[in-house]
Amino acid sequence: MTDNYKLLLDNLSTAIIQVDHNLCLSYLNPAAEMLFACGASRAIGIPVDQLFIESDGTPEAWEQATVAGHPFTKRESLIVLPNGVQHIVDYTVSPVLVSKGYCLVVELQPRDRLLKISKEEDLFAQQETLRTLVRGMAHEIKNPLGGIRGAAQLLERALPDESLKDYTEVIICEADRLRNLVDRMLGPRKMPDFTEVNIHKVLEHVYALIRAEADDSLILVRDYDPSLPDIQGDQEQLIQAILNIVRNAMQALEEHPPEGKKSITFRTRAKRQFTLGAECHRLLCQVEIIDNGPGIPSELLETLFYPLVTGRAEGTGLGLSIAQTILHQHHGLIECESTPGETFFRLLIPLEQKNEQTL
């Protein structure tokens, strides 16, 4: 590889590797070093399957390309690095004829963040559609409920027998219960009162509440980044959102306790130059609530923040929906990743807020 070509490849943002006819690495550009978390000096000469492994096995198509010289492209391939980190990439393999046969030049484009952005945009759109639907349903439900309750009260006054009032009381109580359920589905009823909020003060408030409620079998861990600046937010609503998530984790741990000690971790970090939905933010506050419970079934993960969706027999399915609504009012988002023994709820809050707020 001439110095001019190497200079060009070294300055590309696309990850480029070159492998010889034996599928051993002969070149990595800096973008590839970053993708694979491996320096070129250590990687040169090793077989490519020691740099990464594809989820569907050793790339036999690569071996065929070194023999037949046919280029090919693969989309959204899952690759696993030696340290366990996974990436989804698109890559193109281009055979180049040299004296000993074909070497392969491979261009790799990470897709992880693009897929994540697309998923977040879909989630934002789904949540907005859902809020509109819930508001419409609430209006249609509460109007007849008010009529039913009023009619039951009038009927109660006109009943000649006191014992019959038990039935009208049931109607009134059930109408009130349904009205309260609809109100809870709507989430916060007022605009956020944005002020300077220390996120650790919010977490300490939740920590104190949970510490008072929990027994000694629950370990609470605090892992804070003290350098985080204050955020623009509504302190009471943020407490409510985080409390809903932590109580959800507590209930999961109580119903399905792990083999060892039950634990919940409160973690804060800063994220820089992070795209949330379709908007890039210079700085985000990241709050993670991590528990070592049984995990969330994969079939629930996509609809976890919808109202009335729950994996517990006694759950209402409203706590996480309300928490997501609160984060949307703060122009943020809650993400969830879950495997058996470890569940992450990740709250992402921009440190710069827009002037307009919407319910």
KEDRENDREN-322449 format. One line per field, with one value per residue (C-alpha): z, x, y. Coordinates in Angstrom, 1 decimal, always signed. Layout:
# residues N
w: Z,...
u: X,...
v: Y,...
//
This chain:
# residues 359
w: +0.0,-1.1,+1.3,-0.6,-0.5,+3.2,+4.0,+2.3,+4.1,+7.4,+7.2,+6.3,+8.9,+7.4,+9.0,+6.4,+6.9,+4.5,+4.8,+2.8,+1.0,+4.3,+5.9,+8.2,+8.8,+6.9,+7.5,+9.7,+9.4,+12.6,+12.2,+12.2,+15.3,+17.1,+15.9,+17.0,+20.0,+18.9,+17.8,+14.3,+15.7,+17.8,+15.1,+12.0,+11.2,+13.3,+11.7,+11.1,+13.3,+16.2,+15.6,+15.5,+15.0,+13.1,+14.9,+12.1,+12.2,+10.5,+7.2,+4.7,+2.0,+2.7,+1.9,-1.3,-2.2,-1.9,-4.3,-6.9,-6.5,-6.3,-4.2,-2.0,+0.6,+3.8,+5.7,+9.4,+10.4,+14.1,+15.0,+18.4,+19.6,+21.9,+24.9,+24.3,+22.8,+19.9,+16.9,+14.0,+10.8,+7.0,+5.2,+1.7,+0.7,-2.4,-3.7,-5.1,-7.2,-6.0,-6.7,-4.3,-5.2,-3.9,-0.8,+0.5,+1.2,+3.6,+4.3,+7.5,+8.4,+12.0,+12.1,+15.9,+16.4,+13.2,+14.1,+17.7,+16.4,+14.1,+17.0,+19.2,+16.5,+16.2,+20.0,+20.1,+17.3,+19.0,+22.4,+20.8,+19.0,+22.2,+24.2,+21.6,+21.7,+25.5,+25.7,+23.2,+25.1,+28.4,+27.1,+25.7,+29.0,+31.6,+30.1,+30.4,+33.7,+35.1,+33.9,+35.4,+38.8,+38.8,+37.9,+40.7,+43.2,+42.2,+42.3,+45.8,+47.1,+45.6,+46.9,+49.4,+51.0,+52.7,+52.0,+48.3,+48.6,+48.8,+45.1,+44.2,+46.4,+44.3,+41.1,+42.5,+43.8,+40.6,+38.5,+40.8,+40.4,+36.6,+36.6,+38.7,+36.4,+33.4,+35.2,+36.0,+32.4,+31.4,+33.6,+35.0,+34.6,+34.7,+32.8,+34.2,+36.4,+35.0,+37.5,+38.2,+39.5,+41.0,+39.7,+42.7,+45.1,+43.2,+43.5,+47.1,+47.8,+46.1,+47.8,+51.2,+50.4,+49.2,+52.1,+54.5,+52.6,+52.0,+54.4,+55.0,+52.1,+49.5,+48.8,+47.4,+45.6,+44.6,+41.8,+41.0,+38.7,+40.9,+37.9,+36.4,+36.2,+37.3,+34.8,+33.8,+35.1,+37.4,+40.6,+41.8,+38.4,+38.1,+41.6,+40.5,+37.3,+39.0,+42.0,+39.6,+38.0,+41.3,+42.8,+39.6,+40.2,+43.8,+43.0,+40.4,+43.0,+45.6,+43.3,+41.8,+44.2,+42.9,+44.4,+46.3,+47.7,+45.9,+44.7,+42.9,+41.7,+41.1,+38.5,+36.9,+33.9,+31.3,+27.6,+25.1,+21.5,+21.7,+19.2,+20.9,+18.4,+15.4,+17.5,+18.4,+22.0,+23.1,+26.6,+28.2,+31.8,+32.0,+35.0,+35.2,+37.5,+37.5,+39.3,+39.4,+39.1,+36.7,+33.7,+31.5,+28.9,+25.4,+24.2,+26.7,+25.9,+22.8,+24.6,+28.1,+28.3,+27.0,+29.5,+31.1,+29.8,+32.7,+33.4,+36.9,+37.9,+40.3,+38.3,+36.7,+33.9,+34.5,+36.4,+33.5,+31.1,+33.4,+33.9,+30.1,+29.7,+32.3,+30.5,+27.2,+28.9,+29.7,+26.0,+27.1,+26.9,+28.9,+27.4,+28.8,+28.3,+30.1,+30.4,+33.2,+36.3,+35.0,+33.9,+33.0,+32.9,+31.3,+31.6,+29.1,+29.9,+27.7,+29.7,+27.4,+27.3,+24.6,+25.3,+24.5,+26.6,+25.6,+27.6
u: +0.0,+1.6,+1.9,-0.6,-3.3,-2.6,-2.9,-6.3,-7.5,-6.2,-8.4,-11.6,-14.4,-15.4,-13.7,-11.4,-9.5,-7.4,-6.9,-4.5,-5.4,-5.1,-7.7,-5.0,-5.1,-2.6,-4.1,-6.5,-7.2,-7.9,-11.6,-11.3,-9.1,-11.9,-14.6,-12.7,-11.0,-7.7,-4.5,-3.1,+0.3,-1.3,-3.8,-1.6,-0.9,-3.7,-6.5,-9.6,-11.7,-9.6,-10.6,-14.3,-16.8,-20.0,-23.1,-23.8,-20.3,-17.0,-17.5,-17.0,-18.0,-14.8,-12.8,-14.8,-14.0,-10.2,-10.6,-13.1,-12.6,-16.3,-17.2,-20.3,-22.1,-23.8,-26.4,-27.0,-24.6,-24.0,-20.4,-18.9,-15.5,-13.2,-14.3,-17.9,-19.0,-21.5,-21.9,-24.4,-22.6,-23.1,-19.9,-18.7,-15.9,-13.9,-11.3,-8.1,-5.8,-2.2,+0.8,-0.3,-4.0,-6.8,-6.6,-9.8,-10.5,-13.4,-15.4,-17.5,-20.3,-21.6,-25.4,-26.0,-26.6,-28.6,-30.9,-31.2,-32.1,-34.8,-36.2,-36.3,-38.1,-40.6,-41.0,-41.6,-44.2,-45.9,-46.0,-47.5,-50.1,-50.9,-51.3,-53.7,-55.7,-55.8,-57.0,-59.8,-60.8,-60.7,-63.1,-65.5,-65.3,-65.6,-68.7,-71.0,-69.4,-70.4,-74.0,-74.0,-72.8,-75.3,-78.2,-77.2,-77.1,-80.6,-81.8,-80.4,-82.4,-85.6,-85.3,-88.0,-85.9,-82.6,-81.2,-81.4,-78.9,-76.1,-76.6,-76.4,-73.3,-71.7,-72.5,-71.1,-67.9,-67.2,-67.8,-65.3,-62.8,-63.0,-62.7,-59.6,-58.1,-58.7,-57.1,-54.0,-53.8,-53.6,-50.6,-49.5,-52.4,-50.3,-47.4,-44.0,-42.7,-39.1,-36.5,-32.8,-32.8,-30.0,-30.6,-28.8,-31.1,-34.0,-32.3,-31.5,-35.1,-36.2,-33.4,-34.6,-38.2,-37.2,-34.8,-37.7,-40.0,-37.5,-36.2,-32.6,-32.6,-32.5,-29.2,-29.3,-26.2,-25.4,-23.0,-23.1,-21.1,-20.6,-19.6,-23.1,-24.5,-28.1,-30.8,-33.9,-36.8,-39.8,-38.4,-41.7,-42.4,-38.9,-39.2,-42.5,-41.0,-37.9,-40.0,-42.3,-39.4,-37.7,-40.9,-41.5,-38.0,-38.7,-42.0,-40.2,-37.5,-40.1,-42.0,-39.0,-36.0,-32.5,-30.3,-28.2,-29.0,-31.6,-30.0,-31.0,-28.3,-28.8,-26.2,-25.7,-23.4,-23.0,-23.4,-21.9,-22.9,-25.8,-28.7,-32.0,-34.7,-33.9,-32.1,-28.5,-27.8,-24.5,-24.9,-27.4,-27.9,-28.2,-29.8,-29.8,-31.8,-30.4,-31.8,-30.7,-34.2,-35.6,-35.6,-38.5,-39.9,-38.8,-42.4,-43.2,-40.1,-41.6,-44.9,-43.5,-44.4,-48.0,-50.8,-52.2,-49.3,-47.8,-46.1,-47.4,-50.7,-51.5,-49.9,-51.9,-49.5,-49.6,-46.4,-44.0,-46.4,-46.6,-42.8,-42.3,-44.9,-43.0,-39.7,-41.3,-42.4,-38.7,-37.9,-36.2,-36.7,-36.7,-35.0,-35.0,-32.6,-33.2,-31.7,-32.3,-30.4,-30.0,-32.5,-31.5,-33.9,-32.1,-33.5,-32.0,-32.6,-31.2,-29.3,-30.5,-34.3,-36.5,-38.5,-41.8,-43.3,-46.2,-48.4
v: +0.0,+3.3,+6.2,+8.3,+5.6,+4.9,+8.6,+8.7,+5.5,+6.7,+9.8,+8.1,+7.9,+4.5,+1.5,-0.2,-3.5,-5.5,-9.3,-11.5,-14.7,-16.6,-14.2,-12.7,-8.9,-6.8,-3.3,-1.4,+2.2,+4.3,+4.1,+0.3,+0.5,+2.4,+0.0,-3.1,-1.5,-2.9,-1.2,-1.9,-2.9,-5.7,-6.8,-7.0,-10.7,-12.3,-14.2,-12.1,-14.4,-13.3,-9.7,-10.4,-13.3,-13.0,-14.3,-16.8,-18.3,-17.9,-16.0,-18.8,-16.3,-14.5,-17.6,-18.0,-14.4,-15.0,-18.0,-16.8,-13.0,-12.2,-9.1,-9.1,-7.0,-8.0,-5.9,-5.6,-8.4,-8.9,-9.1,-10.0,-8.7,-10.7,-8.5,-9.4,-6.1,-6.5,-4.3,-4.4,-3.5,-3.3,-4.4,-4.8,-7.2,-6.3,-8.8,-7.3,-9.4,-9.5,-11.7,-14.5,-14.5,-12.3,-10.1,-8.6,-4.9,-4.7,-1.5,-1.6,+0.8,+0.6,+0.5,+0.4,+4.0,+4.5,+1.6,+3.0,+6.5,+5.0,+3.0,+6.1,+8.1,+5.4,+5.3,+9.1,+8.9,+5.9,+7.7,+10.8,+8.8,+6.9,+10.1,+11.5,+8.2,+8.1,+11.7,+11.0,+7.8,+9.7,+12.2,+9.6,+7.5,+10.3,+11.9,+8.9,+8.0,+11.4,+10.7,+7.3,+8.6,+11.5,+9.2,+6.8,+9.6,+10.8,+7.2,+6.8,+9.7,+8.3,+4.7,+3.8,+1.1,+1.9,-1.6,-0.9,+1.9,-0.7,-1.2,+2.5,+2.9,+0.1,+2.0,+5.3,+3.6,+1.8,+5.0,+6.8,+4.0,+4.1,+7.9,+7.7,+5.0,+7.2,+10.2,+8.0,+6.9,+10.6,+11.0,+14.5,+16.9,+20.1,+21.6,+21.0,+23.8,+24.0,+25.1,+24.4,+20.8,+18.8,+15.3,+13.8,+15.5,+13.9,+10.5,+11.0,+11.7,+8.5,+6.6,+7.7,+6.7,+3.2,+2.8,+3.4,+1.0,-1.9,-4.5,-5.4,-8.0,-5.2,-3.5,+0.0,+1.2,+4.8,+5.4,+9.1,+11.4,+14.5,+16.6,+16.6,+20.1,+21.0,+20.2,+22.2,+20.2,+19.7,+18.2,+16.7,+15.1,+13.7,+12.2,+10.6,+9.1,+7.6,+6.4,+4.6,+2.8,+1.9,+0.6,-1.5,-3.0,-3.7,-5.5,-7.6,-8.5,-9.4,-11.7,-13.4,-12.9,-13.7,-16.4,-13.9,-10.5,-8.3,-5.1,-1.8,+0.6,+4.3,+5.5,+8.9,+9.8,+12.5,+11.7,+14.0,+14.6,+12.2,+11.9,+11.5,+10.8,+13.0,+15.7,+15.8,+17.1,+18.5,+17.1,+14.7,+13.6,+9.9,+8.2,+4.4,+2.3,-1.2,-4.3,-7.9,-9.3,-11.9,-9.6,-8.5,-11.0,-10.1,-10.0,-7.1,-4.9,-3.3,-2.3,-1.8,+1.9,+1.5,+2.1,-1.1,-3.3,-5.2,-8.5,-8.8,-10.3,-7.4,-4.6,-1.8,-1.1,+2.6,+3.4,+3.1,+4.8,+7.8,+7.9,+7.9,+10.7,+12.8,+12.3,+13.3,+16.5,+17.1,+16.3,+13.1,+9.4,+6.2,+3.2,-0.4,-3.2,-6.5,-9.9,-12.5,-11.2,-7.6,-4.9,-1.4,+1.5,+4.4,+8.0,+10.4,+14.1,+17.0,+19.5,+22.2,+22.6,+24.0,+27.1,+25.4,+22.6,+20.4,+18.2
//
